Amino acid sequence: MRGIGGVVGAGSRGRVLLVAAGVAAVLAVLAVAALGGGSGGGRVAGGTSAGASRTAAPEGSPSASPSAVPTWAGPAIPGREAALARGRADAPVMIVEFGDFTCPNCRRFAREIEPELRRRYVDTGIAQFYWRDYPALGRDSERAAIAGRAAARQGRFWEFHDAMYGLPRGRVTEERLREAATRAGLDLARFAADRKDPAIEEAVGKDFTFATRLGLPGTPAFLIDGELLFGAQPLETFTAAIEKARAGR
């Protein structure tokens, strides 16, 4: 799947592009906020950089006229899949994560921060998590993202997500994917077959393209109702953004 990994470098080029990409992300997400659904933007902080070669910020924002219908002229927003959401569909706050199963900061967020956010906000119906794939670190990232989408077809994406981050760090081998799938309770034969479906690769590619064209500087990146957070920030930073979103409702 060279079409995804081939446009990303995680080295010096990523660091050079980080500032420009962050600015592009803020501009882009401000425009996305017009669409609702938890896409918005505000500030950028530290995380795992991904030097995407396509970081053009989309143009377009709501018209200044109060009576005008908001329009969006940016990159196409991929469709939502119910299996990639965790929490109530009518939750007042939407938290969108652009993540990578091989990203160490995504892993830290999943293991140390997300469980508490889930307990406080998702389990109580205040927030819904939604995952978008941003496989920014190469072929292993792509293979893991495709595996996650295959798990989603069995309605067990989040079980697979938790299993992948629960394993010791290592290369994304076939054995590792099967172990995560087993822990997630997947039908392994179906899991193997679905991973070969070009439609899954295409869906991952659409999320990746969307993230890069928004100018997101790396993973994990979060959109919390108009607030862009980058990196595995402290728990207090996330709770402040969520409470701000609640207060704005």
VOBA-1610 file (N, C-alpha, C; in pm, whole numbers, padded with zeros to 5 digits, always signed):
BEGIN
Met+00084-00120+00000Met+00000+00000+00000Met+00087+00124+00000Arg+00168+00136-00100Arg+00266+00245-00108Arg+00198+00381-00117Gly+00073+00383-00164Gly+00003+00510-00177Gly-00016+00582-00045Ile-00013+00512+00068Ile-00023+00578+00198Ile+00116+00604+00254Gly+00189+00499+00281Gly+00318+00515+00347Gly+00419+00589+00263Gly+00405+00586+00131Gly+00505+00646+00045Gly+00511+00796+00051Val+00410+00863+00109Val+00414+01008+00114Val+00450+01061+00251Val+00494+00972+00342Val+00522+01016+00478Val+00665+00983+00517Gly+00730+01075+00587Gly+00860+01050+00648Gly+00855+01098+00791Ala+00909+01020+00884Ala+00900+01058+01025Ala+01030+01117+01077Gly+01121+01153+00990Gly+01250+01203+01034Gly+01262+01353+01029Ser+01377+01402+00976Ser+01403+01545+00981Ser+01303+01624+00899Arg+01256+01567+00787Arg+01160+01641+00706Arg+01035+01669+00787Gly+00993+01571+00871Gly+00875+01592+00955Gly+00896+01707+01052Arg+01017+01717+01109Arg+01042+01825+01204Arg+01044+01960+01135Val+01094+01965+01013Val+01096+02091+00939Val+00956+02137+00909Leu+00867+02041+00876Leu+00732+02077+00837Leu+00639+02096+00956Leu+00684+02066+01077Leu+00594+02063+01190Leu+00525+02197+01213Val+00601+02307+01214Val+00541+02436+01243Val+00442+02474+01135Ala+00482+02460+01008Ala+00393+02495+00899Ala+00268+02409+00901Ala+00286+02281+00929Ala+00171+02191+00933Ala+00078+02228+01047Gly+00135+02267+01160Gly+00050+02304+01272Gly-00034+02426+01240Val+00024+02526+01175Val-00053+02643+01135Val-00163+02603+01037Ala-00127+02518+00941Ala-00227+02472+00845Ala-00340+02400+00916Ala-00306+02322+01017Ala-00409+02247+01089Ala-00507+02340+01157Val-00456+02445+01220Val-00545+02538+01289Val-00641+02601+01190Leu-00589+02649+01076Leu-00675+02710+00976Leu-00776+02611+00922Ala-00728+02490+00896Ala-00817+02389+00839Ala-00927+02352+00936Val-00893+02331+01060Val-00991+02283+01156Val-01093+02391+01188Leu-01053+02516+01187Leu-01151+02623+01204Leu-01258+02615+01098Ala-01218+02581+00975Ala-01315+02566+00868Ala-01400+02441+00889Val-01337+02332+00932Val-01412+02208+00954Val-01517+02226+01061Ala-01495+02317+01156Ala-01589+02337+01266Ala-01727+02375+01214Ala-01733+02435+01096Ala-01862+02472+01039Ala-01950+02352+01013Leu-01889+02235+01002Leu-01965+02115+00968Leu-02025+02048+01088Gly-01979+02080+01210Gly-02027+02010+01328Gly-01965+01873+01338Gly-02022+01787+01419Gly-01977+01649+01431Gly-01842+01634+01497Gly-01801+01731+01578Gly-01678+01715+01654Gly-01553+01753+01581Ser-01562+01824+01471Ser-01442+01866+01399Ser-01424+02014+01418Gly-01317+02052+01485Gly-01293+02192+01511Gly-01148+02214+01543Gly-01105+02338+01572Gly-00963+02355+01595Gly-00929+02472+01680Gly-00808+02471+01740Gly-00768+02580+01822Gly-00619+02590+01842Arg-00555+02487+01904Arg-00414+02502+01939Arg-00337+02374+01913Val-00208+02388+01903Val-00122+02275+01874Val-00017+02262+01982Ala+00007+02141+02030Ala+00112+02116+02128Ala+00195+01999+02080Gly+00274+01936+02169Gly+00371+01837+02125Gly+00316+01697+02109Gly+00379+01617+02022Gly+00339+01479+01999Gly+00438+01413+01905Thr+00395+01305+01839Thr+00480+01235+01744Thr+00463+01295+01606Ser+00569+01356+01551Ser+00558+01426+01424Ser+00555+01331+01307Ala+00474+01367+01206Ala+00471+01294+01080Ala+00487+01395+00969Gly+00590+01383+00889Gly+00615+01481+00784Gly+00535+01449+00660Ala+00410+01488+00656Ala+00325+01461+00540Ala+00361+01557+00428Ser+00370+01504+00306Ser+00409+01588+00194Ser+00294+01672+00142Arg+00169+01636+00182Arg+00055+01713+00136Arg-00010+01776+00257Thr+00022+01904+00282Thr-00029+01970+00401Thr-00104+02098+00365Ala-00156+02109+00245Ala-00227+02229+00204Ala-00353+02243+00287Ala-00370+02358+00353Ala-00490+02380+00432Ala-00607+02406+00341Pro-00721+02341+00366Pro-00838+02365+00284Pro-00890+02504+00308Glu-00955+02558+00208Glu-01015+02689+00220Glu-01165+02671+00237Gly-01229+02772+00292Gly-01373+02765+00307Gly-01413+02777+00451Ser-01513+02855+00478Ser-01564+02875+00612Ser-01706+02928+00598Pro-01780+02935+00708Pro-01916+02986+00699Pro-01918+03129+00647Ser-02019+03162+00570Ser-02034+03297+00520Ser-02056+03393+00635Ala-02015+03520+00616Ala-02035+03620+00720Ala-02183+03655+00736Ser-02263+03626+00635Ser-02405+03656+00641Ser-02474+03560+00736Pro-02550+03611+00836Pro-02615+03522+00933Pro-02714+03426+00868Ser-02771+03465+00754Ser-02873+03383+00692Ser-02816+03282+00593Ala-02685+03288+00569Ala-02625+03200+00470Ala-02607+03060+00528Val-02613+02959+00442Val-02587+02822+00482Val-02436+02799+00480Pro-02377+02747+00590Pro-02232+02724+00590Pro-02190+02630+00478Thr-02080+02661+00415Thr-02030+02577+00307Thr-01890+02530+00342Trp-01846+02422+00277Trp-01715+02362+00303Trp-01648+02335+00171Ala-01532+02399+00150Ala-01460+02383+00025Ala-01329+02310+00044Gly-01314+02244+00156Gly-01191+02173+00187Gly-01192+02030+00135Pro-01101+01946+00184Pro-01092+01807+00138Pro-01217+01729+00177Ala-01247+01628+00097Ala-01364+01547+00124Ala-01351+01479+00260Ile-01457+01486+00339Ile-01457+01425+00471Ile-01504+01281+00456Pro-01422+01183+00493Pro-01464+01043+00480Pro-01588+01014+00563Gly-01666+00919+00517Gly-01786+00882+00590Gly-01755+00823+00726Arg-01852+00828+00816Arg-01836+00773+00950Arg-01882+00628+00953Glu-01815+00547+01031Glu-01854+00409+01053Glu-01892+00394+01200Ala-02009+00342+01225Ala-02057+00329+01363Ala-01962+00246+01448Ala-01896+00147+01387Ala-01808+00058+01463Ala-01683+00129+01514Leu-01650+00246+01458Leu-01532+00319+01500Leu-01563+00421+01609Ala-01688+00423+01654Ala-01730+00514+01760Ala-01742+00438+01892Arg-01709+00507+02000Arg-01725+00448+02133Arg-01801+00549+02218Gly-01918+00509+02266Gly-02001+00600+02344Gly-02132+00627+02275Arg-02217+00702+02341Arg-02351+00730+02289Arg-02347+00820+02168Ala-02429+00789+02069Ala-02434+00869+01947Ala-02485+01010+01973Asp-02565+01028+02079Asp-02621+01160+02108Asp-02542+01232+02217Ala-02421+01186+02244Ala-02337+01253+02345Ala-02312+01398+02302Pro-02316+01492+02395Pro-02301+01633+02357Pro-02161+01672+02311Val-02059+01593+02344Val-01921+01627+02306Val-01865+01515+02218Met-01802+01553+02108Met-01738+01456+02019Met-01587+01471+02027Ile-01518+01359+02051Ile-01372+01357+02055Ile-01325+01269+01940Val-01261+01329+01841Val-01210+01256+01726Val-01060+01240+01742Glu-01014+01115+01737Glu-00870+01089+01744Glu-00819+01045+01608Phe-00716+01111+01559Phe-00642+01064+01443Phe-00523+00986+01499Gly-00528+00853+01488Gly-00430+00772+01557Gly-00357+00672+01469Asp-00251+00617+01525Asp-00165+00522+01457Asp-00129+00414+01560Phe-00157+00288+01528Phe-00133+00180+01623Phe+00016+00160+01654Thr+00105+00216+01574Thr+00248+00201+01602Thr+00310+00324+01666Cys+00231+00426+01688Cys+00281+00552+01745Cys+00296+00538+01897Pro+00417+00563+01952Pro+00436+00549+02097Pro+00352+00645+02179Asn+00327+00766+02127Asn+00244+00860+02202Asn+00097+00822+02197Cys+00053+00762+02085Cys-00083+00708+02080Cys-00098+00597+02182Arg+00003+00515+02191Arg+00002+00405+02287Arg-00006+00457+02430Arg+00071+00558+02459Arg+00067+00615+02594Arg-00070+00674+02624Phe-00128+00742+02526Phe-00262+00797+02545Phe-00363+00685+02573Ala-00356+00578+02492Ala-00452+00469+02504Ala-00440+00397+02638Arg-00320+00388+02691Arg-00297+00311+02813Arg-00310+00395+02940Glu-00273+00524+02932Glu-00263+00603+03055Glu-00369+00711+03069Ile-00422+00759+02957Ile-00511+00876+02962Ile-00653+00840+02921Glu-00667+00769+02810Glu-00800+00739+02759Glu-00888+00663+02858Pro-00835+00564+02933Pro-00924+00492+03026Pro-00995+00584+03125Glu-00925+00685+03176Glu-00988+00777+03269Glu-01088+00868+03199Leu-01055+00912+03077Leu-01151+00992+03001Leu-01277+00911+02971Arg-01255+00785+02942Arg-01370+00698+02914Arg-01458+00686+03038Arg-01394+00667+03153Arg-01471+00651+03277Arg-01549+00778+03310Arg-01485+00892+03293Arg-01549+01018+03331Arg-01652+01067+03230Tyr-01623+01048+03101Tyr-01703+01115+03001Tyr-01778+01022+02905Val-01716+00914+02863Val-01782+00825+02766Val-01886+00738+02835Asp-01846+00674+02945Asp-01937+00585+03016Asp-02055+00660+03078Thr-02039+00790+03098Thr-02146+00871+03156Thr-02231+00941+03050Gly-02202+00916+02924Gly-02284+00973+02816Gly-02251+01116+02779Ile-02142+01169+02831Ile-02107+01308+02803Ile-02033+01322+02671Ala-01947+01224+02638Ala-01864+01234+02517Ala-01868+01103+02439Gln-01844+01115+02310Gln-01826+00999+02224Gln-01687+01008+02161Phe-01614+00898+02163Phe-01486+00889+02094Phe-01512+00840+01951Tyr-01438+00897+01858Tyr-01443+00846+01720Tyr-01300+00836+01668Trp-01266+00722+01608Trp-01131+00696+01559Trp-01121+00724+01410Arg-01015+00793+01371Arg-00979+00804+01229Arg-00834+00758+01215Asp-00810+00678+01111Asp-00676+00623+01090Asp-00582+00729+01033Tyr-00465+00738+01096Tyr-00358+00825+01044Tyr-00228+00743+01050Pro-00215+00642+00961Pro-00098+00553+00964Pro+00025+00621+00907Ala+00086+00705+00988Ala+00188+00798+00940Ala+00330+00746+00949Leu+00350+00626+01005Leu+00487+00582+01032Leu+00530+00464+00948Gly+00467+00442+00833Gly+00516+00340+00742Gly+00428+00217+00731Arg+00489+00112+00675Arg+00415-00008+00641Arg+00351-00076+00762Asp+00420-00081+00875Asp+00361-00140+00994Asp+00235-00065+01034Ser+00238+00066+01025Ser+00121+00148+01057Ser+00004+00110+00968Glu+00032+00094+00839Glu-00073+00062+00743Glu-00134-00075+00772Arg-00048-00174+00799Arg-00097-00309+00825Arg-00186-00310+00949Ala-00146-00237+01052Ala-00224-00234+01175Ala-00357-00162+01153Ala-00355-00054+01074Ala-00480+00019+01046Ala-00578-00069+00970Ile-00529-00142+00871Ile-00614-00233+00795Ile-00672-00340+00887Ala-00590-00391+00977Ala-00637-00492+01071Ala-00746-00436+01161Gly-00731-00311+01202Gly-00833-00248+01285Gly-00966-00237+01212Arg-00960-00203+01083Arg-01084-00194+01005Arg-01146-00332+00985Ala-01063-00434+00974Ala-01115-00570+00964Ala-01186-00608+01092Ala-01131-00569+01205Ala-01196-00595+01334Ala-01329-00520+01343Ala-01332-00399+01287Ala-01455-00320+01289Ala-01568-00390+01215Arg-01535-00466+01112Arg-01639-00538+01039Arg-01707-00643+01125Gln-01641-00685+01230Gln-01701-00779+01324Gln-01758-00706+01445Gly-01760-00573+01437Gly-01813-00493+01546Gly-01726-00493+01670Arg-01596-00518+01654Arg-01507-00529+01769Arg-01380-00444+01749Phe-01397-00329+01687Phe-01281-00243+01666Phe-01217-00203+01798Trp-01298-00159+01894Trp-01240-00107+02017Trp-01175-00217+02101Glu-01229-00337+02092Glu-01164-00449+02159Glu-01027-00476+02097Phe-01021-00466+01963Phe-00893-00484+01894Phe-00798-00369+01928His-00849-00247+01927His-00772-00128+01965His-00707-00148+02101Asp-00785-00188+02199Asp-00732-00206+02334Asp-00631-00321+02339Ala-00658-00427+02261Ala-00566-00541+02259Ala-00433-00503+02196Met-00435-00428+02086Met-00311-00387+02020Met-00224-00303+02113Tyr-00285-00207+02180Tyr-00207-00122+02270Tyr-00171-00194+02399Gly-00240-00304+02428Gly-00209-00381+02547Gly-00091-00475+02529Leu-00055-00503+02404Leu+00060-00590+02377Leu+00191-00515+02401Pro+00300-00586+02431Pro+00430-00520+02439Pro+00465-00456+02304Arg+00542-00350+02307Arg+00580-00284+02183Arg+00660-00379+02094Gly+00639-00365+01963Gly+00711-00451+01870Gly+00661-00429+01728Arg+00723-00497+01634Arg+00684-00489+01494Arg+00545-00547+01476Val+00475-00497+01373Val+00341-00546+01344Val+00353-00670+01256Thr+00376-00782+01319Thr+00389-00909+01249Thr+00253-00977+01239Glu+00247-01081+01157Glu+00124-01159+01147Glu+00089-01220+01281Glu+00188-01267+01354Glu+00164-01327+01484Glu+00108-01225+01583Arg+00159-01104+01577Arg+00111-01000+01666Arg-00034-00965+01636Leu-00067-00953+01509Leu-00204-00921+01471Leu-00300-01032+01512Arg-00258-01155+01495Arg-00343-01268+01533Arg-00362-01271+01685Glu-00259-01239+01759Glu-00271-01238+01904Glu-00370-01131+01948Ala-00360-01011+01889Ala-00455-00905+01923Ala-00597-00944+01883Ala-00610-01007+01766Ala-00742-01049+01720Ala-00801-01154+01813Thr-00718-01244+01860Thr-00764-01347+01953Thr-00810-01284+02084Arg-00732-01191+02136Arg-00770-01122+02259Arg-00900-01045+02242Ala-00921-00995+02120Ala-01042-00917+02092Ala-01164-01003+02065Gly-01144-01134+02059Gly-01256-01225+02036Gly-01303-01231+01893Leu-01212-01212+01798Leu-01250-01210+01657Leu-01254-01351+01598Asp-01333-01365+01493Asp-01330-01483+01407Asp-01204-01468+01323Leu-01104-01551+01348Leu-00974-01532+01285Leu-00977-01555+01135Ala-01058-01648+01088Ala-01067-01673+00943Ala-01127-01552+00872Arg-01232-01497+00929Arg-01292-01378+00869Arg-01198-01259+00878Phe-01129-01248+00990Phe-01033-01140+01010Phe-00926-01143+00901Ala-00874-01262+00871Ala-00771-01275+00767Ala-00827-01242+00630Ala-00950-01285+00602Ala-01010-01259+00472Ala-01040-01111+00452Asp-01094-01046+00555Asp-01130-00905+00542Asp-01008-00816+00524Arg-00896-00854+00581Arg-00775-00772+00566Arg-00726-00767+00422Lys-00772-00860+00339Lys-00733-00861+00198Lys-00829-00783+00109Asp-00936-00732+00166Asp-01037-00660+00089Asp-00986-00521+00052Pro-00977-00489-00076Pro-00929-00356-00117Pro-01014-00242-00061Ala-01139-00267-00030Ala-01225-00162+00022Ala-01176-00112+00159Ile-01119-00203+00237Ile-01065-00162+00367Ile-00941-00075+00348Glu-00854-00115+00259Glu-00736-00033+00231Glu-00777+00106+00181Glu-00880+00110+00099Glu-00928+00238+00048Glu-00982+00326+00161Ala-01055+00265+00255Ala-01110+00343+00367Ala-00998+00401+00453Val-00896+00322+00479Val-00781+00370+00556Val-00713+00485+00480Gly-00697+00467+00349Gly-00634+00571+00268Gly-00711+00702+00269Lys-00844+00694+00273Lys-00925+00817+00276Lys-00904+00893+00407Asp-00898+00819+00518Asp-00871+00886+00645Asp-00733+00949+00646Phe-00634+00876+00593Phe-00498+00927+00589Phe-00490+01054+00504Thr-00551+01052+00388Thr-00550+01168+00301Thr-00619+01287+00367Phe-00729+01261+00432Phe-00801+01367+00502Phe-00712+01431+00608Ala-00644+01348+00687Ala-00557+01401+00793Ala-00443+01485+00736Thr-00380+01435+00629Thr-00266+01509+00573Thr-00312+01639+00508Arg-00427+01637+00444Arg-00474+01760+00379Arg-00526+01862+00479Leu-00565+01815+00596Leu-00595+01909+00704Leu-00467+01973+00758Gly-00354+01908+00732Gly-00227+01960+00783Gly-00197+01915+00924Leu-00261+01807+00970Leu-00232+01760+01105Leu-00086+01718+01114Pro-00014+01766+01214Pro+00132+01750+01216Pro+00181+01614+01262Gly+00096+01526+01305Gly+00141+01396+01351Gly+00035+01328+01435Thr+00076+01229+01512Thr-00018+01152+01593Thr+00028+01147+01739Pro-00066+01135+01832Pro-00210+01145+01808Pro-00254+01291+01798Ala-00355+01314+01718Ala-00415+01447+01707Ala-00563+01432+01741Phe-00617+01528+01814Phe-00754+01519+01861Phe-00832+01645+01825Leu-00956+01624+01789Leu-01049+01735+01767Leu-01159+01721+01871Ile-01170+01819+01958Ile-01269+01815+02065Ile-01359+01936+02050Asp-01464+01920+01973Asp-01563+02027+01951Asp-01499+02166+01937Gly-01421+02184+01835Gly-01363+02315+01810Gly-01226+02337+01872Glu-01172+02235+01937Glu-01040+02247+02001Glu-00947+02141+01943Leu-00835+02185+01889Leu-00734+02092+01838Leu-00629+02069+01945Leu-00610+01944+01984Leu-00503+01906+02076Leu-00410+01811+02003Phe-00281+01831+02017Phe-00183+01745+01953Phe-00096+01679+02057Gly-00089+01549+02053Gly-00003+01476+02143Gly-00077+01415+02261Ala-00008+01327+02334Ala-00064+01265+02454Ala-00050+01363+02568Gln-00133+01465+02566Gln-00129+01570+02666Gln-00167+01515+02803Pro-00135+01587+02910Pro-00179+01544+03043Pro-00331+01534+03051Leu-00377+01450+03140Leu-00521+01430+03157Leu-00592+01563+03178Glu-00532+01651+03255Glu-00596+01779+03286Glu-00621+01862+03162Thr-00534+01851+03061Thr-00553+01927+02938Thr-00676+01877+02863Phe-00693+01746+02859Phe-00811+01690+02792Phe-00938+01726+02868Thr-00936+01713+03000Thr-01058+01742+03075Thr-01096+01889+03061Ala-00997+01978+03056Ala-01028+02121+03039Ala-01093+02145+02903Ala-01044+02078+02797Ala-01103+02097+02664Ala-01244+02040+02658Ile-01265+01925+02723Ile-01398+01865+02724Ile-01496+01951+02803Glu-01453+02001+02917Glu-01541+02086+02996Glu-01572+02217+02923Lys-01475+02267+02850Lys-01498+02387+02770Lys-01603+02359+02663Ala-01594+02242+02599Ala-01692+02205+02497Ala-01830+02189+02559Arg-01838+02129+02677Arg-01967+02113+02745Arg-02029+02249+02776Ala-01946+02341+02824Ala-01997+02472+02862Ala-02047+02551+02744Gly-01991+02519+02626Gly-02031+02591+02505Gly-02157+02540+02443Arg-02212+02431+02492Arg-02333+02371+02435Arg-02458+02446+02479
//
